[in-house]
Amino acid sequence: MPGDARVLAPGAGDFPLSDRLAHVVRDAARALTRDLTARLASQGVSFGHWAFLRILWEKDGLTQRELSEQAGVMEPTTAAALKAMEELGYVARRQLPENRKNVYVHLTPKGRALRARLEPMAVAVNKAAVRGVDPSDVAACRRVLLGILGNLKA
């Protein structure tokens, strides 16, 4: 069986289950998340809030629904996170008088200011993760993962 086929084929002889692609990707994602979570916690920011902050730093003023879709979480999860973020002073939720149906989420100055402290932490996690790995291998890995994401998007 070709080397890469064993990664995909269940019951492929002596190939350990933990070495299959999905398991390795999951373990790598968990390690990246664990490292970033610890760094964010040192600034009093949860990993759950990080996801919404990142999206809003790129496009402020999204509706709560758009934010849920971009973060890939259910609307009740987003509503609970935004309530906490509002209490922390990171965001403000507003409705337009002419459209009370949509709730728009805007960063506050405090929420915008977090970017300067938090983004370098994410960069540091990424640098630590690829330390000692050939840049061409990192680029190939990124291309492959993006291909996998494209293949599996619904």
C-alpha positions in Angstrom: 0.0 0.0 0.0 1.5 3.4 -0.9 2.7 5.4 2.1 0.1 8.1 1.9 -2.8 5.6 1.4 -2.2 4.1 4.8 -3.0 7.5 6.4 -6.5 7.3 4.9 -7.2 3.5 5.0 -8.8 2.1 8.2 -7.2 -1.1 9.3 -4.0 -0.6 7.3 -1.8 -3.1 8.9 0.7 -1.8 11.5 0.0 1.9 10.9 -1.0 3.3 14.3 -4.5 4.9 14.5 -3.0 7.9 16.2 -0.8 8.6 13.1 -3.8 8.9 10.7 -4.1 12.4 9.1 -7.3 13.4 11.0 -5.8 12.5 14.3 -2.6 14.3 13.6 -4.5 17.4 12.4 -6.7 17.3 15.5 -3.8 16.9 17.9 -1.9 19.8 16.2 -5.0 22.0 16.4 -5.4 21.2 20.1 -1.8 22.0 20.8 -2.0 25.3 19.0 -5.3 26.1 20.8 -3.9 25.1 24.2 -0.8 27.4 23.8 -2.8 30.4 22.5 -5.5 29.9 25.2 -2.8 30.1 27.9 -1.3 33.3 26.4 -4.7 34.9 26.0 -5.6 34.0 29.6 -2.5 36.0 30.8 -4.4 39.0 29.4 -7.7 38.1 30.8 -9.2 37.1 27.4 -10.9 33.7 26.7 -10.2 31.7 23.6 -13.9 31.9 22.8 -13.8 35.7 22.8 -10.6 35.7 20.7 -12.5 34.1 17.8 -15.1 36.9 17.8 -12.6 39.7 18.3 -10.5 38.5 15.4 -13.5 38.6 13.1 -14.6 42.0 14.3 -11.0 43.5 13.9 -11.3 42.6 10.2 -14.9 43.7 9.8 -16.6 45.7 12.5 -20.4 46.2 12.6 -21.5 42.7 11.5 -24.9 41.5 12.5 -24.9 38.9 15.3 -26.0 36.3 12.8 -23.2 37.2 10.4 -20.7 36.9 13.3 -22.1 33.5 14.2 -21.8 32.3 10.6 -18.2 33.5 10.3 -17.2 32.0 13.6 -18.9 28.8 12.8 -20.9 28.6 16.0 -24.6 28.6 16.8 -26.4 31.9 17.4 -27.1 31.1 21.1 -23.4 30.6 21.7 -22.6 33.9 20.0 -25.3 35.7 22.0 -23.9 34.4 25.3 -20.3 35.3 24.3 -21.3 38.8 23.2 -23.2 39.4 26.4 -20.0 38.6 28.4 -17.9 40.7 26.0 -20.3 43.6 26.4 -20.0 43.3 30.1 -16.2 43.4 29.8 -16.5 46.5 27.6 -15.1 44.9 24.4 -18.2 45.3 22.2 -21.5 47.2 22.0 -24.6 45.7 20.4 -27.0 48.1 18.6 -30.2 47.9 16.6 -31.1 50.4 14.0 -34.4 52.3 14.5 -35.5 51.4 11.0 -34.6 47.7 11.4 -35.1 46.4 15.0 -34.7 42.8 13.8 -30.9 42.8 13.3 -28.5 43.3 16.1 -25.2 44.9 15.0 -22.0 44.2 16.9 -19.4 47.0 17.2 -16.0 47.0 18.9 -15.5 49.5 21.6 -12.2 51.4 21.9 -11.2 48.9 24.6 -12.1 46.0 22.2 -10.1 47.5 19.3 -7.1 48.2 21.6 -6.8 44.5 22.5 -5.6 43.8 19.0 -2.2 45.3 19.7 -1.7 43.0 22.6 -3.3 39.8 21.4 -2.3 39.5 17.8 1.4 39.3 18.6 0.6 36.3 20.9 -1.0 34.5 18.0 2.0 35.2 15.8 4.3 33.9 18.6 2.3 30.6 18.8 2.5 30.1 15.1 6.3 30.8 15.1 6.8 28.4 18.0 4.7 25.7 16.2 6.9 25.8 13.0 10.3 26.4 14.7 12.8 24.1 13.1 10.5 23.2 10.2 11.6 24.0 6.7 9.6 26.9 5.3 8.8 25.0 2.2 7.3 22.2 4.3 5.2 24.8 6.2 4.0 26.2 2.9 3.2 22.7 1.6 1.4 21.9 4.8 -0.7 25.0 4.5 -1.6 24.2 0.8 -2.6 20.7 1.7 -4.7 21.8 4.7 -6.5 24.5 2.6 -7.1 21.8 0.0 -8.6 19.5 2.6 -10.8 22.3 3.9 -12.0 23.0 0.3 -12.8 19.4 -0.3 -14.8 19.0 2.9 -16.7 22.3 3.0 -20.4 21.8 2.7 
